[in-house]
Amino acid sequence: MNRIDKIIDNSLYRDYMDKIRNAENNRKFCLHGFSHALDVARIIYIINLEENLGFHKDVIYAMALLHDIGRVEEYENGISHHEAGAIIARDILAQCDFTDEEIDAICEAISNHKSY
């Protein structure tokens, strides 16, 4: 999954993940780091298989890795993380060789996930 490695190594992704880690430094539960993203990826992958959704594994992992990337904007500026995340993800995905169609699908998933 070369494109997933590109996301993980992307300087913008790493910068946002560092900011999230710092912002959540005092939280004991529900951290939004890499481990959480991998858990989400595994769940999405199972749903994808069970419901025969047809998403490629790279797309699923990209969705999961980026679904909370907007948390920084939520913490710092009060912008909902799912809306901010879709905007931030678009820039990262474009740098990591995802197609326009894949970027649209991933960003739609990010913008439509909400935590209550």
PATIKOL-880003 format. One record per atom (N, C-alpha, C): x, y, z; atom name; residue number from 1. Coordinates in nm, 3 decimals. Example, Ala and Ser with C-alpha at 12.3 -4.5 7.8 and 13.67 -1.06 7.14 Angstrom:
BEGIN
+---------+---------+---------+------+-----+
:      px :      py :      pz : atom : seq :
+---------+---------+---------+------+-----+
:   1.319 :  -0.569 :   0.780 :    N :   1 :
:   1.230 :  -0.450 :   0.780 :   CA :   1 :
:   1.320 :  -0.330 :   0.780 :    C :   1 :
:   1.285 :  -0.225 :   0.708 :    N :   2 :
:   1.367 :  -0.106 :   0.714 :   CA :   2 :
:   1.290 :   0.003 :   0.787 :    C :   2 :
+---------+---------+---------+------+-----+
END
This chain:
BEGIN
+---------+---------+---------+------+-----+
:      px :      py :      pz : atom : seq :
+---------+---------+---------+------+-----+
:   0.084 :  -0.118 :   0.000 :    N :   1 :
:   0.000 :   0.000 :   0.000 :   CA :   1 :
:   0.089 :   0.124 :   0.000 :    C :   1 :
:   0.152 :   0.145 :  -0.112 :    N :   2 :
:   0.246 :   0.254 :  -0.130 :   CA :   2 :
:   0.184 :   0.391 :  -0.103 :    C :   2 :
:   0.060 :   0.409 :  -0.146 :    N :   3 :
:  -0.004 :   0.540 :  -0.126 :   CA :   3 :
:  -0.033 :   0.566 :   0.021 :    C :   3 :
:  -0.059 :   0.462 :   0.097 :    N :   4 :
:  -0.082 :   0.478 :   0.241 :   CA :   4 :
:   0.049 :   0.518 :   0.308 :    C :   4 :
:   0.159 :   0.458 :   0.267 :    N :   5 :
:   0.289 :   0.499 :   0.319 :   CA :   5 :
:   0.316 :   0.646 :   0.288 :    C :   5 :
:   0.272 :   0.691 :   0.171 :    N :   6 :
:   0.290 :   0.832 :   0.135 :   CA :   6 :
:   0.210 :   0.923 :   0.228 :    C :   6 :
:   0.089 :   0.881 :   0.264 :    N :   7 :
:   0.010 :   0.961 :   0.359 :   CA :   7 :
:   0.083 :   0.968 :   0.492 :    C :   7 :
:   0.125 :   0.854 :   0.542 :    N :   8 :
:   0.192 :   0.848 :   0.672 :   CA :   8 :
:   0.319 :   0.933 :   0.674 :    C :   8 :
:   0.389 :   0.938 :   0.562 :    N :   9 :
:   0.513 :   1.015 :   0.553 :   CA :   9 :
:   0.491 :   1.160 :   0.512 :    C :   9 :
:   0.367 :   1.195 :   0.477 :    N :  10 :
:   0.337 :   1.330 :   0.430 :   CA :  10 :
:   0.358 :   1.432 :   0.542 :    C :  10 :
:   0.429 :   1.539 :   0.512 :    N :  11 :
:   0.461 :   1.638 :   0.616 :   CA :  11 :
:   0.336 :   1.708 :   0.671 :    C :  11 :
:   0.238 :   1.734 :   0.587 :    N :  12 :
:   0.115 :   1.797 :   0.634 :   CA :  12 :
:   0.039 :   1.703 :   0.727 :    C :  12 :
:   0.029 :   1.575 :   0.690 :    N :  13 :
:  -0.035 :   1.474 :   0.774 :   CA :  13 :
:   0.036 :   1.465 :   0.908 :    C :  13 :
:   0.167 :   1.455 :   0.905 :    N :  14 :
:   0.244 :   1.440 :   1.028 :   CA :  14 :
:   0.229 :   1.563 :   1.117 :    C :  14 :
:   0.227 :   1.680 :   1.056 :    N :  15 :
:   0.210 :   1.804 :   1.132 :   CA :  15 :
:   0.075 :   1.806 :   1.204 :    C :  15 :
:  -0.031 :   1.772 :   1.131 :    N :  16 :
:  -0.164 :   1.768 :   1.193 :   CA :  16 :
:  -0.173 :   1.662 :   1.301 :    C :  16 :
:  -0.115 :   1.545 :   1.279 :    N :  17 :
:  -0.120 :   1.440 :   1.379 :   CA :  17 :
:  -0.043 :   1.480 :   1.505 :    C :  17 :
:   0.068 :   1.550 :   1.488 :    N :  18 :
:   0.142 :   1.601 :   1.605 :   CA :  18 :
:   0.058 :   1.702 :   1.682 :    C :  18 :
:  -0.012 :   1.790 :   1.610 :    N :  19 :
:  -0.097 :   1.889 :   1.675 :   CA :  19 :
:  -0.213 :   1.823 :   1.750 :    C :  19 :
:  -0.269 :   1.719 :   1.691 :    N :  20 :
:  -0.377 :   1.646 :   1.758 :   CA :  20 :
:  -0.324 :   1.580 :   1.886 :    C :  20 :
:  -0.209 :   1.517 :   1.874 :    N :  21 :
:  -0.148 :   1.450 :   1.991 :   CA :  21 :
:  -0.123 :   1.552 :   2.103 :    C :  21 :
:  -0.072 :   1.668 :   2.068 :    N :  22 :
:  -0.047 :   1.772 :   2.169 :   CA :  22 :
:  -0.176 :   1.826 :   2.229 :    C :  22 :
:  -0.277 :   1.845 :   2.146 :    N :  23 :
:  -0.405 :   1.897 :   2.194 :   CA :  23 :
:  -0.475 :   1.798 :   2.287 :    C :  23 :
:  -0.451 :   1.670 :   2.265 :    N :  24 :
:  -0.517 :   1.566 :   2.345 :   CA :  24 :
:  -0.425 :   1.507 :   2.451 :    C :  24 :
:  -0.319 :   1.575 :   2.480 :    N :  25 :
:  -0.217 :   1.527 :   2.573 :   CA :  25 :
:  -0.274 :   1.489 :   2.710 :    C :  25 :
:  -0.374 :   1.560 :   2.756 :    N :  26 :
:  -0.430 :   1.533 :   2.888 :   CA :  26 :
:  -0.553 :   1.442 :   2.885 :    C :  26 :
:  -0.595 :   1.398 :   2.769 :    N :  27 :
:  -0.710 :   1.309 :   2.759 :   CA :  27 :
:  -0.669 :   1.168 :   2.797 :    C :  27 :
:  -0.756 :   1.099 :   2.865 :    N :  28 :
:  -0.728 :   0.959 :   2.900 :   CA :  28 :
:  -0.797 :   0.862 :   2.806 :    C :  28 :
:  -0.908 :   0.904 :   2.749 :    N :  29 :
:  -0.987 :   0.816 :   2.663 :   CA :  29 :
:  -1.013 :   0.885 :   2.530 :    C :  29 :
:  -1.044 :   0.804 :   2.432 :    N :  30 :
:  -1.086 :   0.851 :   2.299 :   CA :  30 :
:  -0.982 :   0.943 :   2.235 :    C :  30 :
:  -0.860 :   0.896 :   2.227 :    N :  31 :
:  -0.756 :   0.971 :   2.157 :   CA :  31 :
:  -0.770 :   0.948 :   2.007 :    C :  31 :
:  -0.736 :   1.046 :   1.930 :    N :  32 :
:  -0.756 :   1.041 :   1.786 :   CA :  32 :
:  -0.624 :   1.028 :   1.711 :    C :  32 :
:  -0.539 :   0.940 :   1.757 :    N :  33 :
:  -0.409 :   0.919 :   1.696 :   CA :  33 :
:  -0.409 :   0.805 :   1.596 :    C :  33 :
:  -0.289 :   0.759 :   1.566 :    N :  34 :
:  -0.268 :   0.656 :   1.465 :   CA :  34 :
:  -0.336 :   0.525 :   1.501 :    C :  34 :
:  -0.330 :   0.485 :   1.626 :    N :  35 :
:  -0.392 :   0.361 :   1.670 :   CA :  35 :
:  -0.543 :   0.364 :   1.647 :    C :  35 :
:  -0.605 :   0.476 :   1.680 :    N :  36 :
:  -0.749 :   0.493 :   1.656 :   CA :  36 :
:  -0.779 :   0.480 :   1.506 :    C :  36 :
:  -0.699 :   0.545 :   1.425 :    N :  37 :
:  -0.721 :   0.540 :   1.279 :   CA :  37 :
:  -0.712 :   0.396 :   1.227 :    C :  37 :
:  -0.616 :   0.319 :   1.277 :    N :  38 :
:  -0.604 :   0.179 :   1.234 :   CA :  38 :
:  -0.725 :   0.096 :   1.278 :    C :  38 :
:  -0.774 :   0.123 :   1.399 :    N :  39 :
:  -0.896 :   0.054 :   1.444 :   CA :  39 :
:  -1.013 :   0.084 :   1.351 :    C :  39 :
:  -1.026 :   0.211 :   1.314 :    N :  40 :
:  -1.133 :   0.252 :   1.223 :   CA :  40 :
:  -1.115 :   0.184 :   1.087 :    C :  40 :
:  -0.993 :   0.177 :   1.038 :    N :  41 :
:  -0.966 :   0.112 :   0.910 :   CA :  41 :
:  -1.010 :  -0.033 :   0.911 :    C :  41 :
:  -0.981 :  -0.101 :   1.018 :    N :  42 :
:  -1.018 :  -0.243 :   1.027 :   CA :  42 :
:  -1.170 :  -0.260 :   1.028 :    C :  42 :
:  -1.238 :  -0.173 :   1.099 :    N :  43 :
:  -1.385 :  -0.180 :   1.103 :   CA :  43 :
:  -1.443 :  -0.151 :   0.965 :    C :  43 :
:  -1.393 :  -0.046 :   0.901 :    N :  44 :
:  -1.442 :  -0.012 :   0.766 :   CA :  44 :
:  -1.414 :  -0.127 :   0.669 :    C :  44 :
:  -1.297 :  -0.188 :   0.680 :    N :  45 :
:  -1.261 :  -0.297 :   0.590 :   CA :  45 :
:  -1.358 :  -0.414 :   0.606 :    C :  45 :
:  -1.394 :  -0.446 :   0.729 :    N :  46 :
:  -1.490 :  -0.555 :   0.754 :   CA :  46 :
:  -1.626 :  -0.519 :   0.695 :    C :  46 :
:  -1.672 :  -0.398 :   0.719 :    N :  47 :
:  -1.802 :  -0.354 :   0.662 :   CA :  47 :
:  -1.796 :  -0.359 :   0.511 :    C :  47 :
:  -1.686 :  -0.315 :   0.453 :    N :  48 :
:  -1.668 :  -0.317 :   0.308 :   CA :  48 :
:  -1.682 :  -0.459 :   0.253 :    C :  48 :
:  -1.623 :  -0.556 :   0.322 :    N :  49 :
:  -1.632 :  -0.695 :   0.278 :   CA :  49 :
:  -1.772 :  -0.752 :   0.298 :    C :  49 :
:  -1.828 :  -0.728 :   0.416 :    N :  50 :
:  -1.959 :  -0.785 :   0.447 :   CA :  50 :
:  -2.070 :  -0.727 :   0.360 :    C :  50 :
:  -2.059 :  -0.601 :   0.328 :    N :  51 :
:  -2.164 :  -0.537 :   0.248 :   CA :  51 :
:  -2.127 :  -0.524 :   0.100 :    C :  51 :
:  -2.013 :  -0.584 :   0.063 :    N :  52 :
:  -1.968 :  -0.585 :  -0.076 :   CA :  52 :
:  -1.971 :  -0.444 :  -0.138 :    C :  52 :
:  -1.912 :  -0.349 :  -0.067 :    N :  53 :
:  -1.913 :  -0.209 :  -0.112 :   CA :  53 :
:  -1.814 :  -0.181 :  -0.224 :    C :  53 :
:  -1.710 :  -0.262 :  -0.233 :    N :  54 :
:  -1.618 :  -0.252 :  -0.345 :   CA :  54 :
:  -1.509 :  -0.147 :  -0.333 :    C :  54 :
:  -1.488 :  -0.095 :  -0.212 :    N :  55 :
:  -1.379 :   0.003 :  -0.196 :   CA :  55 :
:  -1.245 :  -0.069 :  -0.193 :    C :  55 :
:  -1.147 :  -0.012 :  -0.260 :    N :  56 :
:  -1.011 :  -0.065 :  -0.260 :   CA :  56 :
:  -0.950 :  -0.043 :  -0.121 :    C :  56 :
:  -0.864 :  -0.133 :  -0.080 :    N :  57 :
:  -0.804 :  -0.127 :   0.053 :   CA :  57 :
:  -0.732 :   0.006 :   0.077 :    C :  57 :
:  -0.663 :   0.059 :  -0.024 :    N :  58 :
:  -0.595 :   0.188 :  -0.010 :   CA :  58 :
:  -0.694 :   0.300 :   0.023 :    C :  58 :
:  -0.810 :   0.297 :  -0.040 :    N :  59 :
:  -0.911 :   0.400 :  -0.017 :   CA :  59 :
:  -0.965 :   0.389 :   0.125 :    C :  59 :
:  -0.987 :   0.269 :   0.170 :    N :  60 :
:  -1.037 :   0.246 :   0.307 :   CA :  60 :
:  -0.937 :   0.298 :   0.409 :    C :  60 :
:  -0.812 :   0.262 :   0.393 :    N :  61 :
:  -0.711 :   0.307 :   0.488 :   CA :  61 :
:  -0.690 :   0.458 :   0.481 :    C :  61 :
:  -0.700 :   0.515 :   0.363 :    N :  62 :
:  -0.689 :   0.661 :   0.352 :   CA :  62 :
:  -0.805 :   0.729 :   0.425 :    C :  62 :
:  -0.926 :   0.677 :   0.407 :    N :  63 :
:  -1.042 :   0.731 :   0.480 :   CA :  63 :
:  -1.017 :   0.729 :   0.630 :    C :  63 :
:  -0.971 :   0.615 :   0.677 :    N :  64 :
:  -0.951 :   0.598 :   0.821 :   CA :  64 :
:  -0.839 :   0.686 :   0.874 :    C :  64 :
:  -0.728 :   0.690 :   0.804 :    N :  65 :
:  -0.615 :   0.772 :   0.850 :   CA :  65 :
:  -0.648 :   0.920 :   0.855 :    C :  65 :
:  -0.737 :   0.963 :   0.768 :    N :  66 :
:  -0.765 :   1.106 :   0.756 :   CA :  66 :
:  -0.898 :   1.149 :   0.817 :    C :  66 :
:  -0.977 :   1.057 :   0.868 :    N :  67 :
:  -1.113 :   1.093 :   0.909 :   CA :  67 :
:  -1.116 :   1.192 :   1.026 :    C :  67 :
:  -1.014 :   1.196 :   1.109 :    N :  68 :
:  -1.012 :   1.289 :   1.222 :   CA :  68 :
:  -0.906 :   1.398 :   1.207 :    C :  68 :
:  -0.849 :   1.413 :   1.091 :    N :  69 :
:  -0.741 :   1.509 :   1.070 :   CA :  69 :
:  -0.785 :   1.653 :   1.096 :    C :  69 :
:  -0.914 :   1.679 :   1.089 :    N :  70 :
:  -0.966 :   1.812 :   1.113 :   CA :  70 :
:  -0.983 :   1.847 :   1.260 :    C :  70 :
:  -0.949 :   1.756 :   1.349 :    N :  71 :
:  -0.962 :   1.783 :   1.493 :   CA :  71 :
:  -0.888 :   1.910 :   1.535 :    C :  71 :
:  -0.775 :   1.936 :   1.473 :    N :  72 :
:  -0.697 :   2.056 :   1.507 :   CA :  72 :
:  -0.781 :   2.181 :   1.485 :    C :  72 :
:  -0.848 :   2.187 :   1.371 :    N :  73 :
:  -0.932 :   2.303 :   1.341 :   CA :  73 :
:  -1.049 :   2.314 :   1.439 :    C :  73 :
:  -1.101 :   2.201 :   1.481 :    N :  74 :
:  -1.208 :   2.201 :   1.580 :   CA :  74 :
:  -1.158 :   2.253 :   1.714 :    C :  74 :
:  -1.043 :   2.205 :   1.757 :    N :  75 :
:  -0.987 :   2.247 :   1.885 :   CA :  75 :
:  -0.944 :   2.394 :   1.883 :    C :  75 :
:  -0.883 :   2.437 :   1.773 :    N :  76 :
:  -0.827 :   2.571 :   1.768 :   CA :  76 :
:  -0.925 :   2.678 :   1.720 :    C :  76 :
:  -1.018 :   2.641 :   1.631 :    N :  77 :
:  -1.103 :   2.742 :   1.566 :   CA :  77 :
:  -1.252 :   2.714 :   1.575 :    C :  77 :
:  -1.291 :   2.603 :   1.636 :    N :  78 :
:  -1.432 :   2.572 :   1.651 :   CA :  78 :
:  -1.500 :   2.522 :   1.524 :    C :  78 :
:  -1.424 :   2.490 :   1.423 :    N :  79 :
:  -1.478 :   2.437 :   1.298 :   CA :  79 :
:  -1.500 :   2.287 :   1.316 :    C :  79 :
:  -1.614 :   2.235 :   1.273 :    N :  80 :
:  -1.639 :   2.092 :   1.291 :   CA :  80 :
:  -1.530 :   2.010 :   1.223 :    C :  80 :
:  -1.483 :   1.908 :   1.293 :    N :  81 :
:  -1.367 :   1.833 :   1.244 :   CA :  81 :
:  -1.395 :   1.759 :   1.115 :    C :  81 :
:  -1.518 :   1.717 :   1.094 :    N :  82 :
:  -1.547 :   1.643 :   0.970 :   CA :  82 :
:  -1.546 :   1.736 :   0.849 :    C :  82 :
:  -1.591 :   1.858 :   0.865 :    N :  83 :
:  -1.587 :   1.953 :   0.753 :   CA :  83 :
:  -1.444 :   1.999 :   0.725 :    C :  83 :
:  -1.371 :   2.036 :   0.831 :    N :  84 :
:  -1.233 :   2.078 :   0.815 :   CA :  84 :
:  -1.147 :   1.962 :   0.762 :    C :  84 :
:  -1.175 :   1.842 :   0.812 :    N :  85 :
:  -1.098 :   1.726 :   0.771 :   CA :  85 :
:  -1.106 :   1.697 :   0.622 :    C :  85 :
:  -1.222 :   1.716 :   0.565 :    N :  86 :
:  -1.238 :   1.692 :   0.420 :   CA :  86 :
:  -1.152 :   1.788 :   0.339 :    C :  86 :
:  -1.142 :   1.910 :   0.386 :    N :  87 :
:  -1.060 :   2.010 :   0.316 :   CA :  87 :
:  -0.912 :   1.977 :   0.328 :    C :  87 :
:  -0.869 :   1.946 :   0.448 :    N :  88 :
:  -0.728 :   1.911 :   0.472 :   CA :  88 :
:  -0.691 :   1.783 :   0.398 :    C :  88 :
:  -0.779 :   1.685 :   0.403 :    N :  89 :
:  -0.753 :   1.556 :   0.339 :   CA :  89 :
:  -0.733 :   1.571 :   0.188 :    C :  89 :
:  -0.810 :   1.659 :   0.127 :    N :  90 :
:  -0.800 :   1.680 :  -0.018 :   CA :  90 :
:  -0.656 :   1.717 :  -0.057 :    C :  90 :
:  -0.595 :   1.806 :   0.019 :    N :  91 :
:  -0.456 :   1.846 :  -0.010 :   CA :  91 :
:  -0.359 :   1.729 :   0.007 :    C :  91 :
:  -0.376 :   1.655 :   0.115 :    N :  92 :
:  -0.286 :   1.542 :   0.142 :   CA :  92 :
:  -0.302 :   1.435 :   0.035 :    C :  92 :
:  -0.425 :   1.399 :   0.001 :    N :  93 :
:  -0.450 :   1.294 :  -0.097 :   CA :  93 :
:  -0.396 :   1.330 :  -0.235 :    C :  93 :
:  -0.407 :   1.457 :  -0.271 :    N :  94 :
:  -0.355 :   1.501 :  -0.401 :   CA :  94 :
:  -0.204 :   1.482 :  -0.409 :    C :  94 :
:  -0.137 :   1.493 :  -0.295 :    N :  95 :
:   0.008 :   1.476 :  -0.291 :   CA :  95 :
:   0.049 :   1.328 :  -0.285 :    C :  95 :
:  -0.048 :   1.239 :  -0.268 :    N :  96 :
:  -0.018 :   1.097 :  -0.246 :   CA :  96 :
:  -0.072 :   1.007 :  -0.356 :    C :  96 :
:  -0.092 :   1.062 :  -0.475 :    N :  97 :
:  -0.124 :   0.985 :  -0.595 :   CA :  97 :
:  -0.263 :   0.924 :  -0.598 :    C :  97 :
:  -0.359 :   0.980 :  -0.524 :    N :  98 :
:  -0.496 :   0.934 :  -0.534 :   CA :  98 :
:  -0.563 :   1.003 :  -0.653 :    C :  98 :
:  -0.653 :   0.933 :  -0.719 :    N :  99 :
:  -0.723 :   0.991 :  -0.834 :   CA :  99 :
:  -0.827 :   1.092 :  -0.785 :    C :  99 :
:  -0.873 :   1.176 :  -0.875 :    N : 100 :
:  -0.977 :   1.273 :  -0.840 :   CA : 100 :
:  -1.103 :   1.202 :  -0.788 :    C : 100 :
:  -1.138 :   1.091 :  -0.851 :    N : 101 :
:  -1.256 :   1.014 :  -0.809 :   CA : 101 :
:  -1.237 :   0.957 :  -0.668 :    C : 101 :
:  -1.119 :   0.904 :  -0.640 :    N : 102 :
:  -1.090 :   0.851 :  -0.507 :   CA : 102 :
:  -1.090 :   0.963 :  -0.403 :    C : 102 :
:  -1.032 :   1.075 :  -0.437 :    N : 103 :
:  -1.028 :   1.190 :  -0.346 :   CA : 103 :
:  -1.169 :   1.235 :  -0.312 :    C : 103 :
:  -1.254 :   1.244 :  -0.414 :    N : 104 :
:  -1.393 :   1.284 :  -0.390 :   CA : 104 :
:  -1.464 :   1.186 :  -0.296 :    C : 104 :
:  -1.446 :   1.057 :  -0.318 :    N : 105 :
:  -1.511 :   0.956 :  -0.234 :   CA : 105 :
:  -1.460 :   0.961 :  -0.091 :    C : 105 :
:  -1.330 :   0.974 :  -0.075 :    N : 106 :
:  -1.270 :   0.979 :   0.059 :   CA : 106 :
:  -1.316 :   1.104 :   0.133 :    C : 106 :
:  -1.312 :   1.217 :   0.065 :    N : 107 :
:  -1.352 :   1.343 :   0.129 :   CA : 107 :
:  -1.501 :   1.346 :   0.161 :    C : 107 :
:  -1.581 :   1.282 :   0.078 :    N : 108 :
:  -1.724 :   1.273 :   0.108 :   CA : 108 :
:  -1.745 :   1.190 :   0.235 :    C : 108 :
:  -1.673 :   1.080 :   0.247 :    N : 109 :
:  -1.685 :   0.996 :   0.367 :   CA : 109 :
:  -1.641 :   1.075 :   0.492 :    C : 109 :
:  -1.533 :   1.148 :   0.479 :    N : 110 :
:  -1.483 :   1.227 :   0.593 :   CA : 110 :
:  -1.583 :   1.335 :   0.631 :    C : 110 :
:  -1.635 :   1.405 :   0.533 :    N : 111 :
:  -1.726 :   1.516 :   0.563 :   CA : 111 :
:  -1.861 :   1.468 :   0.618 :    C : 111 :
:  -1.895 :   1.342 :   0.591 :    N : 112 :
:  -2.024 :   1.290 :   0.638 :   CA : 112 :
:  -2.014 :   1.209 :   0.767 :    C : 112 :
:  -1.895 :   1.190 :   0.819 :    N : 113 :
:  -1.886 :   1.120 :   0.949 :   CA : 113 :
:  -1.894 :   1.226 :   1.058 :    C : 113 :
:  -1.970 :   1.195 :   1.157 :    N : 114 :
:  -1.988 :   1.288 :   1.267 :   CA : 114 :
:  -1.985 :   1.212 :   1.397 :    C : 114 :
:  -1.931 :   1.274 :   1.499 :    N : 115 :
:  -1.936 :   1.211 :   1.631 :   CA : 115 :
:  -2.037 :   1.289 :   1.715 :    C : 115 :
:  -2.115 :   1.215 :   1.786 :    N : 116 :
:  -2.221 :   1.277 :   1.866 :   CA : 116 :
:  -2.191 :   1.266 :   2.012 :    C : 116 :
+---------+---------+---------+------+-----+
END
